[in-house]
Amino acid sequence: MSQRTMKHNDWVKIAERKRRQSKVPKQSNKILPFWSLLLAGFLILASAWNYWVDNNSKTVVHADISVEAQKRINRFFTKQFMMGSWKLSRINFNEGELNVFIQIPTRLAMTSSEIKGYIQQSLCPHTSSEVWNDVKNNSLYIFLYSDKPRNGDYALCTR
């Protein structure tokens, strides 16, 4: 017998040594998630910053509409709806847009896309109209409604 047999005490010592070595925590497993979370957070913040800067740099400067120009625009649309059952309800002069609300007695028998085309072709001011000088580079919307403005249809007028 040339093989040496291991005594029980020797075997227990080796087993204990292996168990102690496996209980030692590995530092690298805890550091990797920390750095990956830090990198992911940085990328998210950089993306949000880029999105915010891009959206804020593309602002369009809208011209303020003077009181005299508002009166001229109001007169222009009041003349169009003086006769008949269609009534100019109001004109809202918001920053960057004008909203013209026209109340009609009954809903038009058209689809929303047909009403939008009708508004753009028939109700919007002609491209050579003087009202565009007062509107300047603001958006002009015309709303048609029968009961409530939010239930109506609208279109953006273009030059």
N, C-alpha and C positions, 0 to 999 in steps of 0.2 A: 504494500500500500504506500504508494508514493504520494498520493493526494492527502493533503492535510485537511482534517475535518475541523469545522468551525464549532467552537463551543457556544453555548447558549448566551453567555455574557458578551462575547464578541459580536454576535449577531444582533443583540439588543442595542449595543453601542452604535453600530452602523445604522440601524433603523432610526434611532434617536437623532443621529447627526443628519440624516436625510430629511426627517420631519422638521427639524429646526431650520434647515436651509430652505425648505418650501414655505415656511411661515414668514420669512423675511419679505416685506412688501417691496414691490418693484416701483421705483420712483417714476420711471419713464411712462408707465401706463396712466398716471394721473396728470402728468404734464402735457401730454399730447392732446387730450380733450380741452384743456384750458387754452392752449394756443390756437387750436382750431376754432373754438368759440370766439376768441378774441379776433381772429382773422375774419370770420363770418360777420361779426358785428361791424367791423370796419368796412367791409364791402357793402353791407346794407346801408350804413350811413353815407358812404361815398355815392351810392346810387341815388339815395334820396336827395342829397345835395345837388347832384347833377340834374335830376328831374326838376327840382325847385328853381335852379338857376335858369334852365332852358325855358321853362314856362313863364318866368317873370321877365325874361329879356325880350320876349316877343309881344310886348304890350303895344297896342295901337293907340295913338293919341287921337282922341275925339275932340272935335271943336265944340266949344260951348255955344249954345243957341241963345242969341240975345232975345230980349222981351219983344222987340219989334219984329224979329224974324218969327217968333212964336205966334204973334198976332197974324202975320201974313200967311203962315202955314194953316192956322186955324180958319182964316177967311177962305183960303183955297178949298179946303175940304167942306166947309159949311156951304159954299156955293154949289158944290156938286150934289149935295143931299138936301137942298132946300125944298124941292118939290117931290111929291110921291110919299110912299110909306116907309122908305128907308131913311133912318135918322142917324146923324152923326152924334154918337153918345158922348165921347170925350176923346181928348188927345193927351197922352202921357208923355212928357218930355223927360226921359231918364237919361242918365249919363251914357252916352254912346248910342242911344236909340230913341226912336219916336214910335209910339204905339198908337195907331188910329183905330178906335173902336166904333164900328157901325152896326146898329141894331136893325135887324130885318124882321118883318112880321112872322114869317114862317121859314122853316129850314128849306134850303134849296134842294131840289131833287137831283143831286149830283153826288158823286163820290168825293172823298176828301181831296184826292189828287186833281180831280176836275175843278173843284172849287178853288184850289190853289192856283191852277192855271188861269181860271176866270179872273181872280183877283189881280194876278200879275199882268194880264193882258188888258183888262177893262177898267179896273179901279185905281191902279197905280198911276202916278203922274207920268206923262210922256217924257221921254229922255230930253227933249228940248224945252221942257217946262222950266219956268223961273223958280219954282219951288225947290228945285235941286240946289240952287245957290244958297238957300237958307238951310237946307238939310246938311249940306257940306259932306263930310265923310262919315256921318252918323248913319246907322241902319234905320230904315223905314219899314215898319211892319203894319199891315192892315188886317184887322180882325173882323170877321163877319159872325154874328151870333144872333140867335132868336130869343133864347130865354136867359142864359147866363154866359158871360164872356168865356169862362173856362170850358164850356161845352161847344164853343164855336170852332171855326177854322180860320187859319191865318196864312199869310204868305209874306215873304220878304220882297220888297220892291227893289229892283236894280235899275241902274241907269242904262 
